[in-house]
Amino acid sequence: MCQLCGKDIPYLDYHINPSNAPEQVYCPNHMAELILTEKLNIPEGIYQSEISGRTGAVLVQDSQCKYLVTPDEALRLLGHSLRPEEYLKLVNNDSHSQEDFLLHDDFYNYDGTALAPMLDTDDIDRE
């Protein structure tokens, strides 16, 4: 159930779970709003990122898939703004494919270039 509007759409909600802080759950509309207004605050988690291998990753989950990514990678993933090398690392992982909603070819071309990124990836780099 979205923390902001209270709508319960389990097949569309996004979950962010750092494991050491409360889980955040948002509907797609509020997730996009929080990303575009730069108000989505994702604390560091306890996992290891499947993109960079860094610790401090959080679990990002939609109805199809689970991703272990750092807070900055999570912003880029949820904002359809992954860098090509990040995208390719995920789709070449046995757990993910271009059929996953967040990695779908509506958002990225074959080489991993974001087609309609919500964010300028140069602005998201706390790491």
C-alpha positions, -999 to 999 in steps of 0.1 A, spaced: 0 0 0 14 34 -10 26 54 20 14 86 4 -20 80 -12 -30 47 6 -38 29 -27 -32 -8 -25 -21 -20 -59 2 -49 -51 11 -57 -87 23 -21 -93 38 -10 -60 75 -5 -55 91 -16 -23 125 -3 -10 139 -23 19 172 -13 34 167 -41 61 181 -18 88 153 9 84 116 8 77 105 -4 43 92 23 19 63 14 -4 50 37 -32 26 35 -61 42 42 -96 28 78 -96 42 87 -63 75 70 -70 79 91 -102 69 122 -83 95 116 -56 122 109 -81 115 139 -103 112 163 -73 143 148 -58 125 140 -26 131 102 -25 154 95 4 169 60 3 190 51 33 220 28 30 212 -8 35 232 -39 46 234 -58 13 260 -60 -15 250 -44 -48 246 -67 -78 257 -39 -101 288 -25 -84 296 -50 -56 295 -22 -30 280 -28 4 252 -6 16 228 -18 -9 190 -19 -5 164 -44 -18 143 -28 -45 113 -49 -55 84 -46 -79 59 -73 -86 83 -93 -108 118 -88 -95 141 -80 -67 172 -60 -72 201 -54 -47 214 -20 -55 230 10 -37 208 40 -29 222 59 -59 218 28 -82 182 25 -69 174 61 -79 188 54 -114 170 21 -117 136 34 -105 141 65 -127 148 45 -158 182 62 -159 207 34 -155 241 40 -172 247 15 -201 272 -5 -181 248 -8 -151 219 -19 -174 240 -45 -192 253 -58 -159 217 -64 -147 203 -79 -179 233 -102 -182 227 -115 -147 208 -148 -146 182 -132 -123 171 -105 -147 163 -99 -184 149 -72 -207 115 -86 -199 117 -72 -164 96 -41 -162 123 -18 -148 147 -31 -175 122 -33 -204 131 -23 -239 106 5 -237 131 22 -214 165 11 -228 178 2 -262 199 -29 -269 232 -13 -258 218 -1 -224 212 35 -234 182 50 -215 156 61 -240 136 84 -216 156 89 -184 139 107 -156 172 118 -142 205 132 -153 228 104 -142 257 128 -136 237 144 -107 234 110 -89 267 100 -76 272 101 -39 294 69 -41 
